[in-house]
Amino acid sequence: MSLKSIKYVFGIVLVIIILLFLQFAFRSRKSTNEAHKPSIILITVCTLRADHLGCYGYSRNTSPNIDLFAKDAMLFTKCSSHGPETRLSFPSILSGFFPHETRPRENGYIKHVPLSAEVDTLAEILQPEGYKTLAVVSNFVLRKQPNLFKQGLKALINYYIFGERIGYEQGFEVYDDSLTGRVPLRKKKGPNANNVTDIAVKLIKKFHKEQMFIWIQYSDTHGPYRPPAGYDKLFSHDEYPPHNLSLNESKSGRGGIPIYQKQGDHRDLNYYISQYDGEIRYMDEHIGRLIDTLKELGLYDNAIIIFTADHGEGMGEHDYYFAHGENLYNSLIHVPLMVKYGNRLTGVREDFVQHIDIVPTILKMVGVETNLPFRGFDLRDENITGREIFSEMSLPRNWGGDLDKFSLVSDGLKLIYTPQRQCYELFNLNDDFQEENNLINDERYNQKVSALKAELHRLSKEDLLKTKTDSELRDLTEEEIEKLKSLGYVR
């Protein structure tokens, strides 16, 4: 390397050091001047059905610690996600906007498309307010964006100096994705609730005296269902008559067991459900350990704590098994939601709510105002009229079957639209939450169906963010493809 090149590199390093110092000084001064706001703890679980938790009426004792938390919180019985898979639901949880507005679904999983850098996430909004923003994630889809060095000096400076993140990590000062590389293969019981809780507890203990926002993401209930020893036999499958299924040759759950979910020679529906329930119980014990830490540090009764899931999982409804992402029935988009803030929020709410309500609720609770055009409502408001629940899905072109769907719930009526088949379905969730009776040909609903169709088509095209598609889409590596296949994301 020439002397000129050495001087150039030294100059860049010196500039970076100076900018880092100024950034640290500015943040330190800002945080001391800000009035102290409550810490925020967002706990999310991948692939967790609400109706497999005791607090939602499940008969098995899968969730004793979550159930105790639910008694101290406001529990919402009818919360919907905005998509039936991780890449569609988390953008809405973290931003407060619909999936198609945050642009995570283009090109499916064939290309790596992160959450747009133009989207203002909750972490990005809270950081200038003096919040220490932290995250512990375990799902491979949520990993950091790699190969920054290949994107040039500008990308490096934007990332390390100005904190301009892309993907799900944007806005987080600490984004621990160290577990994501091992979870998907599941050849051994690798990173799990124990690992996630260990890392989260360490971070909470380190920063609990600061104004903190921490997102803790568990993946245990995502398939393949392989609970640790002891939990795999905790719930018997012999208590029900056998219901043997065929094994699919693809990752699809339509009509049989997805190939990535195969457990030896087991074909009984009840066996797979027992293993799924064992995963919940194992995870619940470590969530209990997390809650104990919050209590010890005085955060349990003083922080805002939110518990939810990104989506559900098919357990045989509509002939769909042990998978997600391929329809918009409640088995895949009905999720648990509990909100706790001291003793200010308790009880049970039965109105329809959705993930895009989470961000505006948090911002209202901590007194932070933005100019963002949020669609969601403050979850503390009980008498909201005209609430509309919108969800969508988009599958890669090589999956076959129905590639896109949209759904809208209004006043308990749910319309599902499949563009490829120009097909509509209608369900009255007020008395048919399992969606067993399609009312689309019932003439009594003609007028309401027309109004639902018009509103669904409007919402599916409306984009309040008007973000541009991120450039530099890259092909996935072979290793990434294999990991995504093991989770059923790629065929």
C-alpha positions in Angstrom: 0.0 0.0 0.0 1.4 3.4 -0.9 1.9 6.2 1.6 -0.9 8.2 -0.1 -3.3 5.3 0.4 -2.2 4.9 4.1 -2.9 8.6 4.7 -6.3 8.3 3.0 -7.3 5.3 5.2 -6.0 7.0 8.3 -8.0 10.1 7.5 -11.2 8.1 7.1 -10.6 6.3 10.5 -9.9 9.6 12.2 -13.2 11.1 10.8 -15.1 8.0 12.0 -13.6 8.3 15.5 -14.6 12.0 15.7 -18.1 11.4 14.4 -18.6 8.5 16.9 -17.4 10.7 19.8 -19.8 13.5 18.7 -22.7 11.1 18.3 -22.0 9.7 21.8 -21.8 13.1 23.3 -25.0 14.3 21.7 -27.0 11.2 22.8 -25.7 11.4 26.3 -26.6 15.1 26.6 -30.0 14.5 25.0 -30.9 11.5 27.3 -30.1 13.5 30.5 -32.3 16.3 29.3 -35.3 14.2 28.5 -38.0 13.5 31.1 -37.9 9.9 32.1 -40.5 7.8 30.3 -41.5 4.2 31.1 -39.4 1.4 29.6 -41.0 -0.7 26.9 -40.7 -4.5 26.7 -42.1 -6.1 23.5 -42.2 -9.9 23.7 -43.1 -11.8 20.5 -43.4 -15.4 19.7 -43.1 -17.0 16.2 -46.0 -19.2 15.1 -48.0 -19.1 18.4 -51.7 -19.8 18.2 -53.8 -17.9 20.7 -56.1 -20.8 21.3 -53.3 -23.1 22.5 -52.8 -20.9 25.6 -54.7 -21.5 28.8 -55.7 -17.8 29.1 -57.5 -18.2 25.8 -59.4 -21.3 27.0 -57.0 -24.1 26.0 -57.6 -27.3 28.0 -53.9 -28.3 28.3 -51.6 -26.6 30.8 -49.3 -25.3 28.1 -48.8 -21.7 29.5 -48.9 -21.3 33.3 -46.5 -18.3 33.3 -48.1 -16.6 30.3 -51.5 -17.1 32.0 -50.4 -15.4 35.2 -49.1 -12.5 33.1 -52.4 -12.3 31.3 -54.2 -11.8 34.6 -52.1 -8.7 35.3 -52.7 -7.3 31.8 -55.4 -6.4 29.4 -56.1 -9.4 27.2 -57.5 -9.0 23.7 -59.4 -12.0 22.5 -59.7 -11.0 18.8 -56.3 -9.7 17.6 -55.3 -10.2 14.0 -51.9 -10.1 12.3 -51.6 -8.5 8.9 -50.0 -11.6 7.3 -49.7 -15.3 7.9 -45.9 -15.4 8.1 -42.9 -13.6 9.7 -41.9 -11.4 6.8 -45.3 -10.0 6.4 -46.3 -9.6 10.1 -43.2 -8.1 11.8 -43.0 -5.0 9.5 -46.5 -4.1 10.8 -45.7 -4.8 14.4 -42.5 -2.7 14.2 -43.9 0.2 12.1 -47.6 0.4 12.4 -48.3 0.1 8.7 -49.6 -2.6 6.3 -47.2 -5.1 4.8 -47.5 -3.8 1.2 -46.7 -0.3 2.5 -43.4 -1.4 4.0 -42.3 -3.3 0.9 -41.0 -6.6 2.4 -42.8 -9.0 0.0 -41.4 -8.2 -3.4 -39.8 -11.2 -5.2 -40.7 -13.6 -2.4 -37.8 -15.5 -0.9 -35.9 -15.8 -4.1 -34.3 -12.4 -3.5 -33.3 -11.0 -0.2 -35.6 -8.0 0.4 -35.2 -6.3 3.8 -37.7 -4.0 5.5 -37.3 -0.7 3.6 -34.8 1.7 5.1 -37.3 4.5 4.4 -39.8 3.0 7.0 -39.7 4.7 10.4 -39.7 1.8 12.9 -40.7 2.1 16.5 -37.1 1.8 17.5 -36.1 4.7 15.2 -38.9 6.9 16.7 -38.0 6.1 20.3 -34.2 6.4 20.0 -34.2 10.3 19.7 -36.5 10.4 22.7 -33.7 9.0 24.9 -34.6 5.3 24.7 -31.8 2.7 24.7 -33.1 0.4 21.9 -32.3 -3.3 22.2 -33.4 -6.5 20.5 -32.8 -10.2 20.8 -34.1 -12.2 17.8 -33.9 -15.9 16.9 -35.7 -16.3 13.6 -33.4 -16.5 10.6 -35.7 -14.2 8.6 -35.0 -11.4 11.1 -31.2 -11.6 10.8 -29.1 -8.5 10.2 -28.3 -7.4 6.6 -24.9 -8.8 5.6 -22.1 -7.6 3.3 -22.1 -3.9 4.2 -18.5 -3.7 3.1 -19.5 -4.5 -0.4 -21.9 -1.6 -0.5 -19.2 1.0 -0.2 -17.9 3.7 2.2 -21.2 5.6 2.2 -23.1 2.6 3.4 -20.5 2.0 6.1 -20.6 5.5 7.4 -24.4 5.6 7.3 -24.6 2.4 9.3 -21.9 2.8 11.9 -21.9 6.6 12.3 -25.4 7.8 11.6 -27.1 4.6 12.7 -29.0 4.2 9.4 -30.0 0.6 9.6 -31.8 -1.4 6.9 -34.0 -4.4 7.5 -35.5 -5.3 10.9 -32.5 -4.0 12.9 -32.9 -0.4 11.9 -33.3 1.9 14.9 -31.7 -0.7 17.3 -28.5 0.3 19.0 -28.0 -3.4 20.1 -29.5 -6.0 17.8 -28.4 -9.5 18.9 -29.1 -11.9 16.1 -26.4 -14.4 17.2 -29.0 -17.2 17.5 -30.5 -16.9 14.0 -27.8 -18.8 12.2 -28.5 -22.0 14.2 -32.2 -22.1 14.7 -33.5 -23.1 11.2 -31.6 -26.4 10.8 -32.9 -27.9 14.0 -30.8 -31.0 13.6 -30.2 -30.6 17.3 -32.3 -28.6 19.7 -30.2 -25.5 19.2 -31.0 -21.9 20.2 -34.3 -21.8 22.0 -36.2 -20.1 24.7 -33.3 -20.7 27.2 -30.8 -19.0 24.9 -33.1 -16.1 24.1 -33.9 -15.5 27.7 -30.3 -15.7 28.8 -29.3 -12.9 26.3 -32.4 -10.8 27.1 -31.8 -11.1 30.9 -28.2 -10.0 30.5 -29.2 -6.9 28.4 -32.0 -6.0 30.8 -29.8 -6.2 33.8 -27.2 -4.1 32.1 -29.6 -1.3 31.0 -32.5 -1.6 33.4 -31.7 1.8 35.0 -32.0 3.5 31.6 -35.0 4.4 29.6 -35.2 1.2 27.6 -37.0 -0.3 24.7 -36.3 -4.0 24.2 -37.8 -6.4 21.7 -37.4 -10.1 22.7 -38.4 -12.6 20.0 -38.9 -16.4 20.6 -39.0 -19.0 17.8 -39.6 -22.3 19.7 -43.1 -22.9 18.4 -42.0 -22.7 14.8 -41.7 -26.1 13.1 -40.3 -28.6 13.0 -41.7 -29.3 16.5 -38.9 -30.8 18.5 -39.3 -29.9 22.2 -36.5 -30.9 24.5 -36.5 -34.2 26.4 -39.3 -34.3 28.9 -41.4 -31.8 27.1 -41.9 -34.1 24.1 -43.9 -36.5 26.3 -45.5 -33.9 28.5 -48.8 -34.0 26.6 -50.1 -37.4 25.4 -51.5 -37.9 21.9 -53.1 -41.2 22.9 -56.0 -39.5 24.6 -57.6 -38.9 21.2 -58.5 -41.4 18.4 -55.7 -41.6 15.8 -56.1 -39.3 12.8 -53.4 -40.3 10.4 -52.3 -37.9 7.6 -50.4 -38.3 4.4 -46.9 -36.8 4.0 -46.6 -34.1 1.5 -43.7 -34.0 -0.9 -43.4 -30.2 -0.5 -43.3 -27.6 2.2 -47.0 -27.0 1.8 -49.4 -27.9 4.6 -52.3 -28.3 2.2 -53.9 -31.8 2.7 -51.1 -33.3 4.7 -47.8 -33.0 6.7 -45.2 -30.6 5.2 -42.0 -32.5 4.4 -40.0 -30.2 6.7 -42.2 -31.1 9.6 -41.8 -34.9 9.3 -41.0 -36.6 12.6 -39.9 -40.2 11.9 -42.8 -42.5 11.0 -45.3 -40.4 12.9 -48.4 -39.5 10.9 -51.0 -38.9 13.6 -52.4 -35.4 13.8 -52.5 -35.6 17.6 -48.8 -36.5 17.9 -47.8 -33.3 16.1 -50.2 -31.2 18.1 -48.7 -32.7 21.3 -45.2 -31.8 20.2 -46.3 -28.3 19.3 -47.9 -28.0 22.8 -44.6 -29.2 24.4 -42.7 -26.4 22.6 -45.1 -23.9 24.1 -44.7 -25.3 27.6 -40.9 -25.3 27.4 -40.9 -21.7 26.1 -43.4 -20.7 28.8 -41.0 -21.7 31.5 -38.3 -19.4 30.2 -40.7 -16.6 29.7 -41.5 -17.1 33.4 -37.8 -16.7 34.1 -37.8 -13.4 32.1 -40.8 -12.2 34.0 -39.1 -13.0 37.3 -36.1 -10.9 36.2 -38.5 -8.0 35.4 -40.0 -8.3 38.9 -36.6 -8.4 40.6 -35.5 -5.2 38.8 -38.7 -3.3 39.4 -39.7 -3.3 35.8 -42.8 -5.5 35.9 -45.0 -2.9 37.5 -43.4 0.1 35.9 -42.7 -0.8 32.3 -45.1 -1.2 29.4 -45.0 -4.9 28.6 -46.6 -6.2 25.4 -47.0 -9.9 24.5 -48.0 -11.1 21.0 -47.2 -13.5 18.2 -46.4 -12.8 14.6 -48.9 -15.4 13.2 -50.6 -18.7 14.0 -50.3 -22.2 12.6 -52.6 -24.6 10.8 -53.7 -27.6 12.9 -56.1 -29.2 10.4 -58.6 -26.4 9.9 -59.6 -26.2 6.2 -57.5 -29.3 5.6 -54.3 -27.4 6.3 -51.6 -28.8 8.6 -48.6 -27.7 10.6 -47.6 -24.8 8.4 -48.5 -21.2 7.7 -48.3 -18.5 4.9 -50.8 -20.1 2.5 -54.1 -18.7 3.6 -55.8 -16.0 5.6 -58.1 -18.0 7.9 -58.1 -17.3 11.6 -56.0 -20.4 12.3 -53.1 -18.4 10.7 -53.8 -14.8 11.6 -55.5 -14.9 14.9 -52.8 -14.1 17.5 -52.6 -13.5 21.3 -52.2 -9.9 22.5 -51.7 -8.7 26.0 -50.8 -5.2 27.2 -49.6 -4.4 30.7 -48.7 -1.1 32.3 -48.6 -1.3 36.0 -52.2 -1.9 37.1 -53.6 0.6 34.6 -54.7 -2.1 32.1 -56.5 -5.2 33.2 -59.4 -7.3 32.1 -60.5 -8.9 28.9 -61.5 -7.1 25.7 -63.5 -8.8 22.9 -63.5 -6.1 20.2 -61.5 -6.7 17.0 -57.9 -5.2 17.1 -54.8 -5.7 15.0 -51.0 -5.4 15.0 -50.9 -1.9 13.6 -52.5 -0.7 16.8 -49.4 -1.6 18.8 -47.1 1.3 17.7 -49.6 4.1 18.0 -50.6 2.7 21.4 -47.0 2.7 22.7 -46.3 6.2 21.4 -49.5 7.5 23.1 -48.6 5.9 26.3 -45.2 7.4 26.5 -46.3 10.8 25.1 -44.3 10.8 21.8 -45.9 12.5 18.8 -45.0 12.0 15.2 -46.4 13.2 11.8 -46.8 9.6 10.6 -50.3 8.8 9.2 -50.9 5.8 11.4 -54.1 3.8 10.6 -54.2 2.0 14.0 -55.9 3.1 17.1 -54.8 3.4 20.8 -55.7 0.0 22.2 -56.8 1.7 25.5 -59.8 3.2 23.6 -62.8 0.9 23.9 -65.4 2.7 21.9 -63.9 2.9 18.4 -66.3 2.8 15.5 -65.4 1.9 11.9 -62.4 -0.3 12.8 -61.3 -2.3 9.8 -58.9 -5.3 10.1 -56.9 -5.8 6.9 -54.5 -8.7 6.1 -52.6 -10.0 3.1 -50.4 -12.7 1.8 -48.1 -13.1 -1.2 -46.2 -16.3 -2.1 -43.3 -16.7 -4.4 -44.4 -17.6 -8.0 -43.0 -21.1 -7.8 -45.2 -22.2 -4.9 -48.3 -23.0 -6.9 -51.8 -22.8 -5.5 -53.2 -19.4 -4.5 -50.3 -17.0 -4.6 -52.1 -13.9 -3.2 -54.9 -13.2 -0.9 -56.4 -10.2 0.9 -58.9 -10.1 3.8 -61.0 -7.5 5.5 -63.0 -7.7 8.7 -65.6 -5.0 9.5 -68.3 -5.3 12.1 -67.5 -9.0 12.5 -67.9 -9.8 8.8 -64.8 -11.1 7.1 -64.3 -11.1 3.4 -61.4 -13.0 1.8 -60.4 -12.3 -1.8 -58.2 -14.6 -4.0 -57.2 -12.6 -7.2 -55.9 -15.5 -9.2 -59.3 -17.2 -9.0 -61.4 -14.1 -8.7 -62.9 -15.9 -5.7 -64.5 -14.4 -2.6 -65.4 -16.0 0.7 -67.5 -14.5 3.5 -67.7 -15.4 7.2 -69.6 -14.0 10.1 -66.9 -14.1 12.9 -69.4 -13.1 15.5 -70.9 -16.6 15.5 -68.4 -18.5 13.3 -64.9 -17.6 14.4 -63.6 -20.9 13.0 -64.8 -19.9 9.5 -66.7 -23.1 8.8 -69.7 -21.6 7.0 -69.0 -19.6 3.8 -71.9 -17.1 3.4 -70.8 -15.5 0.1 -73.9 -16.8 -1.8 -76.3 -15.8 1.0 -78.4 -13.0 -0.5 -79.0 -11.4 2.9 -75.4 -10.2 2.8 -75.3 -8.8 -0.8 -75.3 -5.1 0.2 -72.6 -5.6 2.9 -70.5 -7.7 0.5 -70.5 -5.0 -2.1 -69.3 -2.5 0.5 -66.6 -4.8 1.8 -65.3 -5.5 -1.7 -64.9 -1.8 -2.5 -63.1 -1.2 0.8 -60.9 -4.2 0.5 -59.7 -3.2 -3.0 -59.1 0.4 -1.8 -57.0 -0.7 1.1 -55.0 -3.3 -0.9 -53.8 -0.5 -3.2 -53.5 2.4 -0.8 -50.0 3.3 0.3 -49.7 5.9 3.0 -45.9 5.6 3.1 -45.1 5.7 -0.6 -41.7 4.2 0.0 -39.4 3.3 -2.9 -38.3 -0.3 -3.4 -34.8 -0.8 -1.9 -32.2 -1.3 -4.5 -29.3 -3.7 -4.4 -31.5 -6.8 -4.1 -29.1 -9.8 -3.9 -29.4 -13.5 -4.5 -29.5 -15.7 -1.5 -26.5 -17.8 -0.7 -26.8 -21.6 -0.8 -26.5 -21.7 3.0 -29.3 -19.1 3.4 -31.5 -21.1 1.0 -31.0 -24.3 3.0 -31.8 -22.6 6.3 -35.0 -21.1 4.8 -36.0 -24.4 3.4 -35.7 -26.0 6.8 -38.2 -23.5 8.1 -40.6 -24.1 5.1 -40.0 -20.7 3.6 -38.4 -21.9 0.3 -39.4 -24.8 -1.8 
